[in-house]
Amino acid sequence: MFNRSYTRLRFSTRIWQAIQHHPPPPIRLSRVFPITRTSWPRPRHLTTRAAAKKLFKESPISVTLASIFILFGMGTLVYVNYIYRSYFIGEFSAYPEPVAVKLRRALFYSNIDVQPTNAVKYYRQALEVADQLGMDPFSDEIIGVKIQLAFLMEKVGQYEKAIEVLEIVHADCLKWIDALGGKEGNEGKRTRVLGKTVGISVKLGELYSSRHIDDLEAAEEKLMYSVTAVLKEKKRREQEGVKEGEGPWMSDEEVGGALEALGTHYEKRNQHYLAAPLFLEALSLLPQSNCHSVVLMNNLSLSLLLQKPPANPSVAPTSDAVMIDNATQWARKAIALADSIRDPARRTPECDHGCAVAMVNLGELARRAGDPDEARRWFGQGKRLSREIAFVEGMQLAEDGLRGLGGAN
């Protein structure tokens, strides 16, 4: 039988052990110098208004600056009070007050007066108090604290420690699912914990594939798990139906996000023949009028152009002309979709950036097809659009393409 009490204690202790031997280095802030106070002469027998007029005539610049500082101070006071009530109180309303007190301090040292060592100390104390109060270690609130701790490790450059914390959370979630996920009454909790596990896997894949770690094998393992778990649960529900109490599974957009993450991983490894079907499936799960679809169409276009599957004697290799034609069609679809989304509520920078990149890609495709005039036209359009939207990377790509054709104007 799965011992819940033992799991709580082990869960918090293992996370703390993952970071206590190598605490994050303190981030030193610039020194704050004391403000020198000056005594303003105040004439007697004058009303406040008359005194203010006299003072302004004598020192107009100083009085103006003083007024600005006073108003700024009042505004800051109001803002700090708003932040305290909405951020430090509202964000922790789901926690018992003894836990919330520790978390407010941890958040303060994480985001405002950045002192990682103190932040870690208060996160540890929050988990210990939560354990003493009997909070469920697999609740959204407690898993959220541990994810926030991993985020802090990443923020201060302790990427290995961030991974170690997330690996502990991931492994213990899987153990709970295996041991208690099928127990009657745990249907809704299983859905929630499984969803968290998938999200943590995607984040681990991102960290493993980053330049700081560069462990592509581990990244692929985590991303493959996330896709497999998402599709397996989706298929089970379609075949068996949703059990009472299970609640909804991940949305199509969330499922598409897991597929896209794995596709991006294969793209980085130049395994475009594996990336293309994942991008296509992710695209099919997004609404048609979605700016992120423009990005996916670009990714799909690139993968179709660059895919080089392993040689198969029974299958004839795809010709370059066919690959260029397929890639061109998807790049044009990306531009058409970006142009069709006019509603400001739905149009995001991804539409403009994706359109600019698609234009540059069409220039490169035309160059490969042996049409330099068409290539120059698309590179020029991509450069102009990138300049209009201040998209530096797009301008650089377009200029590189033009230089390759013998012109950068």
Secondary structure, DSSP 8 states (H G I E B T S, - for coil): ---HHHHHHHHHHHHHHHHHTS---------------------SS--HHHHHHHHHHH-HHHHHHHHHHHHHHHHHHHHHHHHIIIIIIGGGTTS-HHHHHHHHHHHIIIIIS--HHHHHHHHHHHHHHHHHTT--TTSHHHHHHHHHHHHHHHHTT-HHHHHHHHHHHHHHHHHHHHHHTTSTT-HHHHHHHHHHHHHHHHHHHHHHHSTTT--HHHHHHHHHHHHHHHHHHHHHHHHH---TT------HHHHHHHHHHHHHHHHHTT-HHHHHHHHHHHHHHS-TT-HHHHHHHHHHHHHHHH------TTS----HHHHHHHHHHHHHHHHHHHHH---TTT--HHHHHHHHHHHHHHHHHHHHTT-HHHHHHHHHHHHHHHHHTT-HHHHHHHHHHHHHHT---
